[in-house]
Amino acid sequence: MNNNDPVLKADIGEKGMRDPFIYRKQDGDFVVLATDMWNSEYIQCYDSKDLVTFTNSRLLHLNNNGMHAWAPEVIYDNKSKYYLILWSGNTDRNRIYVSYTKDFIEVSEAEIFFDPGFDVIDANIKKEGDTYYLYFKDERDPDESPYEGKRIKAAYSNELKPRAFDNQLMDVLIGEPMFEAPMLLNNMEDGWLLYGDSYYPENGKFYGWKSKSLTSGEWIPLKREDYNPPLNAKHPAYVEVSEKELELLVKKWGKRPEWNRIRSYSSPEAYLTTVNNGFITIEVYPFDPYQEMLWKIVKDKPNGDNIYLESITYPGNFVSIEKFVCKLNSDKNKASSFTLTRGFTNNDRWHAIESIEFRGKFMQIDGKHIRIKTIETEEDEKRATFQIGY
C-alpha cells in the first residue's frame, strides 16, 4: 500500500523507528508501538482508530538503567486486566522484560519476564487451549556450544507471569543461524503459520513454516514458491481488520503500487533485475538496493493483452529482444512486446511471458540471463514461469 512508502513517520525520540507492532486494544482501537532506533530506554507509541490517522505520538519510558528497549509486543492478560508490553533489554546479557499498562500512557517498572539462562530477544506469545507459547530468538553465538544460537526456539506456560516460561523450553529449533523476529499467525482450520526473517548473509529475507498445533512443536517449511515476502521489510507484525476497515485502508493508501516484481518459479528467491551493462538477469533479492528489481507493466492499448516491461530504476527504458537475449533499451521503438499466459504450473498466480515477435518462444532463465526460447523439457517449463506482483 501507499506505493511502499511510509504511512507513519516518527516525529518523536530518535525520529526513526524499528520493529513496528500494531495491536488492537480491548476497546477496538489500535495502538502502534515501535523501537526508538538502537540505544533508547524508550519506545514509541501512537494511537489510531482506523490505521489511516495516527495521533498522540509519545514516548514510553521502560527503564532507567541504560538498557535499550527493542522489539516491543503486546498481549492482554484477561485475569489481571493489564496489557503486557514485552520487550528485549540487555544488562549483562539479553533478556525479555515486561512493563504493565492499562492505558499505554503510564507503565509499570520493568521486570524480567523470560530468562532461560542464556541470551534471548524477540518474544512473540500466542495462546492455544489453556497454554501460552512463547517463541523467541536464541541470541547466543551459533559457533559455540550447544551450537543452537541465532535460531528460533519456543517455551510454554499455563500462566502469563514473569519467569513462568524460564524452565519450560520446548524441543524446537527452527531455521538456520541468523534468524530472528518470530511471528505466529493462527491460520484457522489449517493450524498455525510462523514467519521469521534473516539478517545475514542476506538481510530482510523472509521464511515461513506451518504447523497443525503449537503443542506439537513440529514445523514444516513452506515452499518458497507458495508465498511472496513483502518488499524490503523486516521484523513482521500483523493485525486482523474488518472488511470495512480494509475498504478504508485501500481507499486511503491504494490497493497496489505502480511497480511490480517479476519472480522466478524455478528460483523463487530470485527476481528479474536490470544491470549496468544492459542485460536483464535473474538475481536473489537484496535488501538494498532493491529498486533495480522493480518493473512497470505498460499495456500497448488500454484494454489490450500485449504488454511492455519498463524499468522503474531507469524510466523510459524497456525490455527488448536482441539475438534472443533480453536487454534494456532506451529506444522505445525497439521495445519488445509480450503477452501473459498461464504458467506451466497448476497455480494461476504464475505466468509464462510469451514474445509477440517470436510466437511460441518464451522468456526463460538461462544461467544468469533471460533468453527467448521454445519450451522443450519440464525444466524449461519451470524456468519459463514467473510471478508478476509486488
N, C-alpha and C positions, 0 to 999 in steps of 0.2 A: 504494500500500500504506500501511497504518497511517493511513488517512484523510488522507493527505498531511501528516501530522505527522512531525517528525524521527525517524529511527531511531537516529541518533547525534548527540549534542550535545557540543560541545567543552568539555572540562574543564581545558584547558591553554592556555598562551600568552595570547592576547587574548580567550579564552573565546567565540570565534566563528570560523566557518570559511567559506572561499570555495573555489570550484573543486575540489570533492572528486573524487578519482581512485581507482578501485578496480582492483586488479591481482592476478592470480593468479600466485603465485610458482612456482618450479620444483618445490617440494615439494607443491604442490597447495593450500596455504593462501593466504589473501588478505592483502593489505596495503592500507590506505587512507591516501592522502596528501592533504593539503589546504593551501591558502594560509592562513597565520595572519593573516587580515584584510588590512590595507593596507600597513603600513610595516615589517614584521618581517623580520629576517635569517633567521628560522627558518621551517620548515614543520612542520605537524602530522603525526604518524604513529600509526596504530593497527593492531593485528593482529586477525585473525579467521579462524576455521576454517570458518565457516558463514554469515557475513553476518547472523547473528542475535545473536551475542555478540561484543563488541569489547573487547579487552584491551590492556594495556601501552601506554597512551597516553603519548606522549613528543614532545619537540621535537627536530628535526634541525637543527643549525646549519650553514647553507650558505655563509655568507660573513662576513667581518669588516670590511667597508668601508662598511657602511651601506646596501647595496643592499636593496631589497625582493626577496623571493623569491616570485614569483607562478606560479600555474598549473602545479604540478608534475605531470609524467607520467613513466612508466617504460617502458623497453624493455630486453630482456635480450640481451646480446651472447654468442652461443654460442662465439665464438673466445676472448675474454678470460675468460669465465665471471663477468663482473660485470654487475650491474644498472646501467643509466644512468638517473639522475634528471635529467630535462630540466626547466629552469625559466626563467622570464623575469626578468631583472635589469636594472638601469639604473645607469649612471655618467654619462658624457657623452651617451650615448644608450642606447636599449633594445636588448638582445641576448638570444640564447638561450644559457644556460650549462648545464654538465653537472657533476654530482657523482656519483662512482662509489661503489658499495657492494656488499657481499656479503650483508649481514645486516640492512640498514635500521636499524642502530644506529650503526656507525661509517661516516662518509662522507669521501671524499677532499676535498682543497682544490678549490674551484671553478675550472673552466676555461671559456673561451669555446668554445662548441660551434658556433654559427652566427652569422655576421656578414657579411651580403651588402653592407655599406657604407651601410645605411640602417636606421632603427628597425624592429625586429621583435619580436613577442611571440607566445605561444600556439603552441608546437610540438606537432605530432602526427605520429608516424612509423609507417609500415607498410611491409612488405616484399612485393614481388611478383616472383616469379622470383628473380634474383640481385641485384635492385636495391632500394634503400631509397628511399622517397619521404617527404619532409618537407613537410607542409602547415603554413602559418603565417599570421599576420596582419601585413600591411604597416601599420606604425603611423604612417606619415607623414601629413601634412595632405592631405586629398583635394583641397583647393582650390589646392594648389601643384604645380608641375611635378615629376614627369610625370603628375600627376592620377590616381594609382592607389592612393592611400593609403586606409587603413581598409577594405581588402578582403582576401580570402583568396587566397594565392598558394602556389606549390609549388617545391621544389627536389629534386634526386635525387643519389644517390651509390651506388657499389658497395661503399663501406666505411662502417662505423658509427664514424667517428672525428671528433674535433674539427676543424672548419674544412673537412671534406671536401665539404660542401654549398655552401660560400660562392660559388663561381664556376660553379655548375651549376643556374641558375634555369631553370624551365620557362616556356613561353609560356602561363601560366594566370593568369586574372584572374576571380575568382568573386564574384558578388553586387554589390550596390550599396554605396556607402560606409556605414560604421558597422556592418560585420560583423566577428565575431571568433569565437574558440574553435572552430576546425575539428575535427571528429571523423570519422575514416574508419572505415567498417564494411564488412567483407567479406560480401557478400550471396550467397555460394556461387555457384551456377551463373549468377546474374544479374549478376555483376560486383561493383561497389562502390557503396556509398552514402556520401554526405558530408553532414554536418549542421553548421550553424553558427547562431549567434544574433545578433540585432541589439540595440543598446542605445540607439539614437536614430533617429528621434523616438519610437519605441515600444520600451520596454525588454522584454527577455525574449521576443522574437518569433523563433520558430524557422523555419529554412528548410532545405530538403533538395534534393539533386541526386543523379543516378545516372550511372554510367559503366561501360562494359564492361571497361575496363582502366585502371590508373593510368598505364601507359606512354603512352596516347594523350593524356592531359590534357584530354579532351573531356568536359564535364559538361552534362547535360540537367536543367533544373529539374523537380522533382517537382510534380505538380499539388497545390494546397493541399487539395483535397477528398479526396486519397488518403492523407493522414496527419494525425494529430491530435497536436500537440506536448504534452508534459507540462505539467501545470498549474503556473504560477508558477515555472518552472525556468530556469536559465541554465547555461552552460558544461557541455555534455553530456559524459558518460563512460559506458562500458558494459563489462560483463564477461560472458562466457558461463558459464552454470551448467548442471549436470546436472538431469535430471528429479527425482532425489532431493533435490537442493539446493533446487530450485524448490518442491517439496512442503513442505519445512521452512520456507521463506520465507513461503509462503502461510499455513501453519498458525500461524506466529508473528505476522505482520503483517497478515493478512487479504487476501483476493483483490481486493476492491473497496471503495471508500468508500461512505458513506451518501448522498453527493450525486452529482449529475450536472450536466454542462453540455449545453446544447441548441444545437447548432452549425448554422449556415445552410449549405445546399448552394450557393445562388446567390452568397453572400458568405462563403466558407469561413474567413475570418479573423474573423468576427463571430458573436456568441452572444446568446441571449435574456437580457435584463437587466431587473432591477427598478429603477425610478427613483422619486424622491421624490414626484412628482405622481401616482403610482399606475399610470401606463401601463406596459405591457410593451413594450420597444423592442428593436431589434437594434443591437448596438454592437460595435466592434472590441475584442478582448480587451486589457485593460490589465494591466500587471504588478502594479499595486497601486492601488486596491483591486479585487481580482478576485472578492470574496465575493458581490457582487450578481449574479454570473452563475451561482451555484450553486443547484440545484433538487433537491428530494426528490420521487421518484416514489411516490405513495401509491395503492395499489390500493383499489377500493371493496369488494372481497371478497378473502380470502386467495388464491383461485385464479381470481379474476375477470380479465376482459380490460380493463375500464374503469379509467381512472386519473385522479387529480387531480395538479396540479402545485403543490407547496408551496415557498415561498421559504425558503432556508436563512438568509438575512440577516434576514428578518422571519418567524420561526416563527409558525405559525397563520394566516398569510396565504396565500391560494390564488389561482390564476388564475381569473378569472370573465369571462364574456362580457357586455358591456354595449353595446347597439346595434351588435353585430357587431365590437366592438373589445375586445381582450384587456387587462384591467386587473387590478391586485392588490387583493384584497378581504379584509378581516379577519373578515368574517362567513362562517363555513364553510358555512352554509346556502345561501349564494349562489355557492359554488364550482362551477365548470363541470367536467363530466367529459368525458374524451376517450378515444379508442381509437387504438392504433398500428397502422397498416397499412404494407405495404411502400412505400417511397418511389418516386417517379417516375423511378427510375434502375435500372440493372442490378446495383447493388451492394446487397446485403442488409443492410449496416451503416447504411443511410439509411432514414428512415421519413417517412411522412406522418402528421399528427396530426389526426384527424377528430373533429369535435364530435358528442357524443351527442345533444345537444339539437337541433342543426341538421344532421341527417344529410345527407351529400353535400357539406357545406361543411367546409373545412379551414383550420387555422392557416396564414396566408400573410403574407409580408412585404409591406408596403405603405408605401413610403418608410422611415421610421424605426419605424413602428408595426407591430403584429401584428393583423391582422383575420381574421375568419372569412368565407371566400369560397368560391364554387364555382371549379372549375378549368376554364378556357376555352381557354387557349393553352399552348404549350410553355414560355413564360417563366413562366406561372403554376405549372406543374409544378415548375420549378426553385425558385421562391420558396416553394413549399409542402413542400419536402423538407428534413429535418433529421436530424442525427446526435445521438443521445442516449447519452452516455457520460461519461468522465472524462478 
